[in-house]
Amino acid sequence: MPEVELLIGPQHPALKEPVNFKVVVDGERIVRLDLDISYNHRGIEKAAETRDFSKSMYLLERICGICSHAHTTVFSKGIETLMNIEPPPRGKWIRTLVAELERIHSHLLWLGVAAHEIGYNTLFMYTWRDRETVQNILEMISGNRVNYGMNAIGGVRRDLSDPMRQRVLEGLRLLAERADYYLEVVPKEETLVVRTRGVGRLATDKAIELGAVGPTARGSNVPFDVRRDDPYLAYGDVPFDVITSTACDVFGRVEVRVKELVQSVRMCIHMVENLPPGEILVKPPRTAPAGEYVSRLEAPRGELLYFLRTRGTDKVDRVSVRTPTLANWPSVVSAIQGHVIADIPVVVAAIDPCLSCTSRMTFTDVDRGERSSLSWDELVEYGIRYYREKEGL
Amino acid sequence: MDAGLLTLYLFVFPGILFLLGFAFFSEWYDRRLTARMQNRMGPPFLQPFADFVKLLSKEDITPTGVPRRLYAAIPLFAFAAVATAFLYVPVLGAASPFGFPGDLVLVLYLLTLPTILVFLLGWTSNNVFARLGAVRSVSQLFVYEVPFFLAALGPALAYETWALGDIVARQAGGLWIVLFEPLGFAVLLIALQAKLERVPFDIPEAETEIVAGPTTELTGKKLALWNVSKDMLLATGAALVVALFLGGPTLPGVTLDGVLGAVIAFFVFFLKVLFVLLLLALLKAALGRLRLDQLMDWGWKVLTPAALVQIAVVLAVKAGGWL
């Protein structure tokens, strides 16, 4: 076959969210890969500027359906720092507990998706069945399965009662058992190994150069984890190991996530057993003084980064979101080189892409087929010009 | 058999009408088994039939730039080829009433047709996913068809006959061939799985890679017919394995005569097919999809040599006069 342009997405069975890959293939072999990520621009950053802090929390929670807690945690961490307040220990611990439960839920989901991408549906069904356990726990704690609404500025909104802790522990023990099972089975499972070993290579220095984060970077033996390197919440008090893998391929990323699963379950059990007593929430001031802060934490997919600027009001002046998926895209384009079509789904899935969180605006000149992005100054100028011409202001 | 009975055999039982029901049943059984292995509920009994009826009522779209008649004829050809092949597989007694010396070759030929038609379907679909799937299915064809034929050749060589009826009759007089040729049985099962394009050989229709492969553009009645042909291929393939290696509808050392004999023979056949379907479902649940290059590697380096070893063993045993 001659070179063919294969358009994967924005609607395609391998993708649950809109993204577009223009893959130029020669037979089965990939010649070039072009990526277009912005199909779902929701204007959340702008919308957050018009709402006060507590309303922004609900909005930002909806950036991502899976790491929803991570978004509100990173936002409240930033705002609390700017307000110069600190949540009480129990509030911090519960926040951390939900964050780790979310990681378990995210990694189990990912393991199933990755298995499905290589046609291994049995593992997919198993992991998603076990994921129900952690979702039930989360529902018990917060009342919701995905958007938990646990965080508030100054702490958390719901406490864990003692009978509830017992039931959470029961669920966690079951999860610990299952996590150990996956730890034992996954590295030995023949089809999984055959389809992931040597696929999507990303050398350690390349991963650093391309700015990969989270399990993608750790799967390439980059020992970076915000939880350890810049401890926040209760991570300084909860024992855990940073998992890295020397495999530097998709298998490494699988290995890291499965081992992190075991770590997270252990951390959760530790936290539920040693939950400090006391208040869960301090009353925050209504406004935050003027200031700028870059807030970051380790979301299930990697380092999540928020830039926050306040002007002494009850609203943020500017919030800018850098999701881990955005940081990981360059590594996908690099890792896919020289592979075949069959490897695309699993290499893409290996970064655990969360696409709608990642959308950015680009300007496309349809006639000339050119793309460009605007700088901040250009955008301001464009905005002023637009309103002057269209609205006569 | 007189003409009336033959017509009945041809069209009702165990001909086309029965085959349709049997195909739906096989699909349901396979899906249900896989579901139970994956800790799911699985579909209700009439689901495959309901899917079929639903598809019949759906809009039938032929994409632009597609040869209309050829495109519509392809599912019909696939249906006809598989339905014809099933007529020669013994169901009610040692031999099918249509059997002739050499029907094994015809059955193998008819069962290869669907793959050729898959290619034609994908290539004429005017869709990049369908074309990629078409190329993949032909690449795969060469890998599994050789071991499939070699494995089917084993029993024929052992009994020096090309007639399915004779192979079954000889097994009824002695023991099932699977006991002498376990390697050939395994190769035939794996090659059949590849022929049916099921996990781990669902490369031509890998959902997460190329949508639905060659059938991407197929809709409505054509898709319904195509799907039922695939179900029939599953049932016929399993029946062929039963005839070649598990003694078909006979029990060793038991003579089955008359109407009662035919009824018992049918149930024996049915149970054996269920067993083969179970093995195929196990294979499907236990593995993930291979890559095309991995399949090539494995097919030519492991599967085909294994089939050749089996043939060599059969020839050596025959030359030694131990059979």
Chai-1 contact restraints between the chains, C-beta under 6 A:
chainA,res_idxA,chainB,res_idxB,connection_type,confidence,min_distance_angstrom,max_distance_angstrom,comment,restraint_id
A,V4,B,V128,contact,1.0,0.0,6.0,A-B,restraint_1
A,L6,B,V128,contact,1.0,0.0,6.0,A-B,restraint_2
A,P13,B,E207,contact,1.0,0.0,6.0,A-B,restraint_3
A,P13,B,T208,contact,1.0,0.0,6.0,A-B,restraint_4
A,P13,B,V211,contact,1.0,0.0,6.0,A-B,restraint_5
A,A14,B,T208,contact,1.0,0.0,6.0,A-B,restraint_6
A,E117,B,T208,contact,1.0,0.0,6.0,A-B,restraint_7
A,I118,B,G288,contact,1.0,0.0,6.0,A-B,restraint_8
A,I118,B,R289,contact,1.0,0.0,6.0,A-B,restraint_9
A,G119,B,V199,contact,1.0,0.0,6.0,A-B,restraint_10
A,G119,B,G288,contact,1.0,0.0,6.0,A-B,restraint_11
A,G119,B,R289,contact,1.0,0.0,6.0,A-B,restraint_12
A,Y120,B,G288,contact,1.0,0.0,6.0,A-B,restraint_13
A,T122,B,Q38,contact,1.0,0.0,6.0,A-B,restraint_14
A,T122,B,A285,contact,1.0,0.0,6.0,A-B,restraint_15
A,M125,B,Q38,contact,1.0,0.0,6.0,A-B,restraint_16
A,M125,B,N39,contact,1.0,0.0,6.0,A-B,restraint_17
A,M125,B,R40,contact,1.0,0.0,6.0,A-B,restraint_18
A,R129,B,N39,contact,1.0,0.0,6.0,A-B,restraint_19
A,T191,B,L287,contact,1.0,0.0,6.0,A-B,restraint_20
A,T191,B,G288,contact,1.0,0.0,6.0,A-B,restraint_21
A,I341,B,E209,contact,1.0,0.0,6.0,A-B,restraint_22
A,A342,B,E209,contact,1.0,0.0,6.0,A-B,restraint_23
A,A342,B,R291,contact,1.0,0.0,6.0,A-B,restraint_24
A,P345,B,T208,contact,1.0,0.0,6.0,A-B,restraint_25
A,P345,B,E209,contact,1.0,0.0,6.0,A-B,restraint_26
